[in-house]
Amino acid sequence: MTTVEVLYSYAAHPSEAAMLALGNTREIYGIRRIKLDAAAKTIRVEYDATRLSRVLVANLLRRAGINITEEISLIPPLPEAIPAPASAPVQPSVATTAAPGSAAQPPSSAPALAK
């Protein structure tokens, strides 16, 4: 069983007949829980996704008399990414200096051998 929750907003508070029909909707195999929030005008339905789909759940609520206006995402939006500041061109970190007229030698990490 795969449990899924979906949240819908509705336009007007359901009538008594719609509330009775909503109570009967709970009897449909696959509907686990129905929670109505009158203050926020939302209805949350927990259902078994192996038996029902979001479209079918929305149609069941509409047939019960709930005037669904939209589906609300339960996942909060991601924060906007802060762009990285533009960096200055990278300067070479190892400076090589050579005497005039001689070829530059890269620095060596090996210790010099004494003769």
N, C-alpha and C positions, 0 to 999 in steps of 0.2 A: 504494500500500500504506500502510495506517495501522497502525503498530505500537503495541500497548497492552500494559502489564504489569499483572498482577493478582497479589495476594498472599493466600494462604489459610493458615490454621492447621489443624493436624491433631491428632487425639487421641493415637494410638499410632503408634510407629515402624512404617513399612510392612514387610511380610514380604518375603522374597526373591522370591516369586511376584509381589507387587505391584510390586517394583522392576523386575522384568523386563517386566511389563506397562507400567510407566511409561516404560521405555526404548522400547517399541514405540509408545507414544503420541507420541513425538517424531517418528515417521515420518508423522504425519497432516499433510496439506497445510494450512499456516496456522500450525502450532505452530513457533515459531522457537527457543525455548530453555526449558528446565525446570531450575530450580535448587532443590535441597532443602537446607534448613538444619536439621540434626538437633538442634543445641543449642537453637535457638529454636522448634523444631517448626513450621516454616513451609515452604511451597513457593511459589516465585515462577515464574510462567509468562509468557513473552513470546509474543504471538501477533499475527496479522494480523487486525485488526478488520473488514476487508472480507470476510473468509472465515468467521470464527468470532465467537461472542458469549461474554460472560462465563458465561452459563448453560450453553452448550455445553461450554466449557472445564471448568467445575465437574463436569458430568456425565461427561466423559471421564476426569477424575481419579478420580471415584467408581467408574466401571466398571473402572478399573485396580486398584482395591483400596485407594485412599487414603481414609481416614476424615476428610473435611473437616468441621471444626466451624464455622468462620466465615470470611468474607472480611474482610481487614484493609485499611483505607484507606492508600494510599501517600502521601496528602496530609496533612501534619500539621495539627492543629486550629489555628485562628486564636487569637491571644491575646485575652483578655477586654478589652474597651474600658474605659478608665478614665473614669468619669463626670467631666464638667467641674464644677468647684466652682460653687455657686450664687453669682451675683454680686449686689452691692447695686444698688438702683435707680440709674439713670443720672441724674446731676445736669446741668442745662444748663451748657455750658462757657463761654458768653458771657453775662456779667452786664451788664445794662443799668441804668444809674442815671440818674435824671432829677431835676431840681430840683423841689421841691414846686410843683404847679400847672402844670407844663409837660408836654407829651407826650414820651414816651421816644423817642429816636432810635436806631436801630440803628447800631452802629459802621460807618464807611465805610472801605473799603480804598483809596479814591482819595485822593491828597494834596489838601490844602486849597489853593485858589487865592488868592493874595494880590492885593489891590486896589491 
